[in-house]
């Protein structure tokens, strides 16, 4: 038997201080169960090096292998013409612990960015949207996570040649703003050149 780890579950092995007090006994018990299972399992599978580091810090005795999840949208989509500059971001509304979700996905960072760059369009994604309709019109992804695994959405942006600001720890609002504005300026210059060439 092997254990497979993604993002949040591995973080809880080394730090659950950001969780609600009522949730902490659950995660403490979770750690105890994992310590017990570590005696019997063959090893651990993780979806990223960041997650693997959490397992190492926890003190596993078994080997760790990085094995990426398959992405949901493995092929690129043709770009579609659209108005404005579209910035997409993920905010899962189905999570019960909203304060933790806000912290984890850097929604406070995103809100700061949205106020600082009012001239771009921000598209919130909560996991319910068909991404084949989003990737063709997306110009940039922001994912200022305070902890993350491999991130399917980030991998799918690579496939679709969509630039991004992505962190798996320590996001910074100013860096995120600079990343968006630089890409916005780059795209605007390209558009101006195309318009000039068409005359």
DRENDOGU-504766 format. One line per 2 residues: number of its first residue (from 1); for each residue x, y, z of C-alpha. Coordinates in steps of 0.02 Angstrom, whole numbers, plus 50000, padded with zeros to 5 digits. Each point is the difference from the previous one (the first is absolute). Layout:
NUM> X,Y,Z | ...
// end
This chain:
1> 50000,50000,50000 | 50057,50178,49960
3> 49934,50169,50057 | 49968,50136,49871
5> 50017,50183,50050 | 49950,50160,49911
7> 50000,50170,50086 | 49902,50041,50156
9> 50008,49826,50075 | 50190,50003,50003
11> 50004,50176,50074 | 49894,49940,50146
13> 50138,49877,50045 | 50118,50141,50046
15> 49891,50153,50035 | 49815,50018,50037
17> 50014,50163,50098 | 49895,50092,49871
19> 49852,49882,50021 | 49854,50034,50116
21> 50026,49941,50179 | 49854,49879,49981
23> 50088,49919,49850 | 50169,49977,50083
25> 49959,49842,50100 | 49951,49917,49836
27> 50167,50042,49920 | 50095,49948,50156
29> 49915,49830,49990 | 50038,49997,49813
31> 50186,50018,50039 | 49991,49855,50122
33> 49918,49888,49871 | 50131,50044,49870
35> 50142,49961,50122 | 49922,49831,50031
37> 49972,49964,49815 | 50180,50047,49963
39> 50055,49837,50082 | 49896,49896,49879
41> 49998,50088,49832 | 50125,49976,49859
43> 50024,50184,49967 | 49923,50169,49958
45> 49946,50076,49835 | 49997,50190,49985
47> 49946,50115,49859 | 50143,50125,50024
49> 50167,50029,50084 | 49918,50126,50118
51> 49882,49865,50064 | 50143,49875,50011
53> 50094,50122,50112 | 49853,50004,50119
55> 50005,49810,50013 | 50187,50005,50033
57> 49979,50132,50136 | 49867,49892,50080
59> 50130,49864,50017 | 49947,49855,49890
61> 50111,49845,49998 | 49940,49945,49829
63> 50050,50051,49823 | 49913,50145,49913
65> 49962,50004,49814 | 49935,50150,49905
67> 49857,49952,49884 | 49903,50140,49916
69> 49811,49992,49984 | 49931,49999,49824
71> 49933,50168,49947 | 49817,50016,49953
73> 50034,50095,49839 | 50158,49926,49920
75> 49984,50084,49828 | 50014,50186,49958
77> 49847,50097,49943 | 50000,50123,49855
79> 50005,50181,50058 | 49842,50103,49980
81> 49992,50187,49969 | 49925,50092,50147
83> 49986,50172,50075 | 50122,50053,50134
85> 50131,49904,50099 | 49931,49852,50098
87> 50083,49944,50163 | 49935,49836,50072
89> 50014,49939,50179 | 49937,49856,50106
91> 49890,50021,50153 | 49913,49836,50047
93> 49832,50046,50073 | 49959,49823,50057
95> 50127,49998,50143 | 49920,50000,50172
97> 50145,50085,50088 | 49990,50166,49906
99> 50131,50089,50107 | 50127,49864,49963
101> 49956,50001,49815 | 50020,50190,49997
103> 50173,49981,50078 | 50054,49850,49896
105> 49954,50070,49829 | 50059,50176,50041
107> 49830,50079,49971 | 50056,50150,50103
109> 50144,50022,49877 | 49880,49984,49854
111> 49883,50132,50073 | 50146,50120,50017
113> 50052,49966,49821 | 49824,50028,49935
115> 49991,50171,50083 | 50171,50047,49931
117> 49967,49953,49818 | 49821,50053,49957
119> 50033,50005,49813 | 50007,49810,49978
121> 49860,49872,50013 | 50008,49876,50144
123> 49910,49834,49978 | 49970,49898,50158
125> 49997,49812,49979 | 49928,49886,50133
127> 50019,49829,49921 | 49828,49996,49918
129> 50045,50084,49835 | 50043,49905,49841
131> 50181,50052,49975 | 49995,49968,49812
133> 49899,50162,49993 | 50122,50095,50111
135> 50174,49957,49935 | 49968,50070,49824
137> 49964,50174,50072 | 50119,50000,50150
139> 50150,50115,49993 | 50074,49969,50172
141> 49979,49890,50154 | 50032,50056,50178
143> 50018,49866,50132 | 50082,50081,50153
145> 49990,49845,50109 | 50077,49989,50171
147> 50016,49814,49972 | 49975,49898,49842
149> 50037,49836,49916 | 50023,49977,49813
151> 49843,50103,49955 | 49908,49932,49850
153> 49943,50174,49949 | 50178,50064,49995
155> 50054,49850,49895 | 49853,50028,49882
157> 50052,50182,49980 | 50171,49937,49946
159> 49915,49890,49870 | 49896,50148,49939
161> 50146,50123,50001 | 49916,50109,50133
163> 50124,50093,50110 | 49974,50000,50188
165> 50051,50056,50172 | 50006,49844,50108
167> 50071,49966,50172 | 49996,49851,50116
169> 50056,50106,50147 | 50020,50184,50048
171> 49897,50091,49866 | 50031,50186,49977
173> 49868,50122,49936 | 50126,50120,49923
175> 50086,49859,49903 | 49830,49940,49939
177> 49951,50176,49944 | 50165,50023,49908
179> 49980,49831,49912 | 49828,50047,49936
181> 50044,50177,49947 | 50157,49941,49908
183> 49900,49872,49902 | 49862,50127,49968
185> 50127,50123,49928 | 50081,49863,49896
187> 49834,49946,49927 | 49949,50181,49967
189> 50161,50032,49902 | 49972,49844,49896
191> 49822,50055,49963 | 50059,50173,49946
193> 50128,49922,49882 | 49866,49888,49924
195> 49882,50147,49978 | 50139,50102,49916
197> 50042,49855,49884 | 49818,49985,49946
199> 49994,50181,49937
// end
